[in-house]
Amino acid sequence: MFNNIGISGLIIIFAIALIVFGPAKLPQLGRAFGDTLREFRNSTKGIADDPQPLPVQVQQDDQLLK
């Protein structure tokens, strides 16, 4: 989706953000965005690292259904 944004596009986005939010708020917004992104990565990493059920457990569940 954002693969084709070049340097000129990023400069335009930064200029618009500077006009809208002002120079005093941009560092705070960047820090908040970074913290949010870090928290999201940590949360998704925890979900991805959850162990999968063992095949023995799946077989036991199948036997209960029969």
C-alpha positions in Angstrom: 0.0 0.0 0.0 2.7 2.5 1.0 5.4 0.9 -1.2 5.3 3.6 -3.8 5.6 6.7 -1.6 8.9 8.3 -2.5 11.0 10.9 -0.7 9.0 13.7 -2.2 5.8 12.1 -0.8 7.3 11.8 2.7 8.4 15.4 2.6 4.9 16.6 1.6 3.4 14.5 4.4 5.9 15.9 6.9 5.2 19.5 5.8 1.4 18.9 6.2 1.9 17.4 9.6 4.1 20.4 10.6 1.4 22.8 9.5 -1.4 21.0 11.2 0.2 20.1 14.5 3.0 22.7 14.8 6.6 22.1 15.6 6.0 21.7 19.4 3.7 18.8 19.1 5.5 16.7 16.4 8.1 15.1 18.8 5.3 14.2 21.2 3.3 12.6 18.4 6.3 10.7 17.1 7.1 9.4 20.6 3.5 8.3 21.1 3.4 6.6 17.7 6.6 4.8 18.5 5.4 3.6 21.9 2.1 2.4 20.3 4.0 0.5 17.6 6.4 -1.1 20.1 3.4 -2.2 22.3 1.6 -3.6 19.2 4.8 -5.6 18.2 5.3 -6.9 21.7 1.6 -8.0 21.9 1.7 -9.8 18.5 5.0 -11.4 19.3 3.5 -12.9 22.5 0.6 -14.3 20.5 2.9 -15.8 17.8 5.1 -17.4 20.5 2.2 -19.2 22.2 2.8 -23.0 22.0 0.6 -25.0 19.6 -1.3 -28.0 21.0 0.6 -31.2 20.9 -0.6 -33.9 18.5 -1.4 -36.2 21.4 -3.8 -33.6 22.8 -5.5 -33.4 19.4 -5.9 -37.2 19.2 -7.4 -37.3 22.7 -9.9 -34.6 21.7 -10.8 -36.6 18.5 -11.4 -39.7 20.6 -13.8 -37.8 22.9 -15.8 -36.7 19.9 -16.3 -40.3 18.6 
